[in-house]
């Protein structure tokens, strides 16, 4: 459902941050498991998402 996509994604990202901070994903990253590769994909996608969100914020700023 699109109305809660950002909230659900936020919760999932917070969970991943906690797991990574606790070192629970180190082996996945070091051994390049499917989970580790997914984390790398999330990193690149997060950069794209960050730029896109900033662009939307900037559009609103200039429109007002």
C-alpha positions as a printed Julia matrix, in Angstrom:
64×3 Matrix{Float64}:
  0.0     0.0    0.0
  1.49    3.28  -1.05
  0.16    5.28   1.9
  2.45    3.49   4.36
  5.39    2.57   2.1
  7.7     5.21   3.6
  6.78    4.34   7.2
  7.27    0.61   6.63
 10.56    1.2    4.82
 11.74    3.48   7.61
 11.12    0.75  10.2
 12.95   -1.84   8.09
 15.89    0.51   7.59
 16.05    1.25  11.32
 16.17   -2.5   11.96
 19.01   -2.94   9.45
 20.96   -0.05  10.99
 20.66   -1.7   14.4
 21.77   -5.09  13.04
 24.72   -3.54  11.24
 25.7    -1.48  14.29
 25.63   -4.61  16.45
 27.84   -6.45  13.93
 25.18   -9.03  13.15
 25.61   -8.6    9.38
 29.43   -8.52   9.24
 29.75  -12.11   8.02
 27.14  -11.55   5.29
 29.08   -8.55   4.02
 32.53  -10.13   4.33
 31.52  -13.38   2.64
 29.4   -11.63   0.01
 26.37  -13.78   0.74
 23.04  -13.04  -0.93
 22.15  -10.99   2.13
 25.46   -9.14   1.93
 24.93   -8.34  -1.75
 21.41   -7.15  -0.93
 22.86   -4.81   1.69
 25.22   -3.39  -0.92
 22.3    -2.91  -3.33
 20.39   -1.13  -0.55
 23.36    1.18  -0.05
 23.35    2.25  -3.71
 19.56    2.5   -3.84
 19.6     4.62  -0.68
 21.88    7.1   -2.41
 19.45    7.33  -5.33
 16.5     7.66  -2.96
 18.26   10.39  -1.01
 18.87   12.41  -4.17
 15.3    11.94  -5.34
 13.82   13.02  -2.02
 16.11   16.06  -1.92
 15.01   16.99  -5.44
 11.35   16.79  -4.35
 12.05   18.92  -1.3
 13.9    21.46  -3.43
 10.99   21.59  -5.9
  8.61   22.41  -3.05
 10.96   25.09  -1.74
 11.15   26.81  -5.13
  7.43   26.46  -5.77
  6.51   28.28  -2.57
